[in-house]
Amino acid sequence: MRRAKRVVLFLAASFIAILVLAFVLENQQGASLTFFGWSTVELPVSVFLTLALILGLLVGPVLALLVRGSARR
């Protein structure tokens, strides 16, 4: 049973990696972001979206911990 779980996990991770690779290869057009007068260099759209995903994956759990901690008080 443990071996089957590992195989399923490996297949799921491989599928997600292939989807991410396809996304990056399809979104190579350049873009520049401007925020409060600060402008970035022109990078592919996939770079900005991947950075936003990583930032969301880091900020989401931190906010959940803060909300859960304040709800217990």
C-alpha positions in Angstrom: 0.0 0.0 0.0 2.8 2.4 0.8 4.4 1.7 -2.5 1.1 2.5 -4.3 0.9 5.9 -2.5 4.5 6.7 -3.5 3.7 5.9 -7.2 0.5 8.0 -7.1 2.4 10.9 -5.4 5.2 10.7 -8.0 2.7 10.7 -10.9 0.8 13.7 -9.4 4.0 15.6 -8.9 5.2 14.8 -12.4 1.8 15.9 -13.9 2.0 19.2 -12.0 5.6 19.7 -13.1 4.6 19.2 -16.8 1.7 21.6 -16.4 4.0 24.3 -14.9 6.6 23.7 -17.7 3.9 24.1 -20.4 2.6 27.3 -18.7 6.1 28.8 -18.6 6.8 27.9 -22.3 3.4 29.3 -23.4 3.8 32.7 -21.6 7.1 34.1 -22.8 5.9 37.5 -23.9 7.5 40.3 -22.0 5.8 42.5 -19.5 6.7 45.3 -17.0 4.9 46.0 -13.8 4.5 49.4 -12.3 3.4 49.8 -8.6 3.3 53.2 -6.8 5.8 54.6 -9.3 8.2 51.7 -9.0 8.7 49.9 -12.2 10.3 46.5 -12.9 12.4 45.4 -15.8 10.6 43.6 -18.6 10.4 39.9 -17.8 8.2 37.1 -19.2 4.7 37.0 -17.8 5.3 33.5 -16.4 8.0 34.9 -14.1 5.6 37.4 -12.5 2.9 34.8 -12.1 5.2 32.2 -10.6 6.5 34.8 -8.2 2.9 35.7 -7.2 2.2 32.1 -6.7 5.2 31.6 -4.4 4.4 34.7 -2.5 0.8 33.5 -2.0 2.0 30.1 -0.9 4.1 31.8 1.8 1.7 34.5 2.9 -1.4 32.3 3.1 -0.3 30.0 5.9 1.2 32.8 7.9 -2.1 34.7 7.8 -4.0 31.5 8.7 -1.8 31.1 11.7 -2.4 34.7 12.7 -6.1 34.4 12.4 -6.2 31.0 14.2 -4.1 32.4 17.0 -6.3 35.5 17.5 -9.4 33.4 17.4 -8.2 31.3 20.4 -7.7 34.3 22.6 
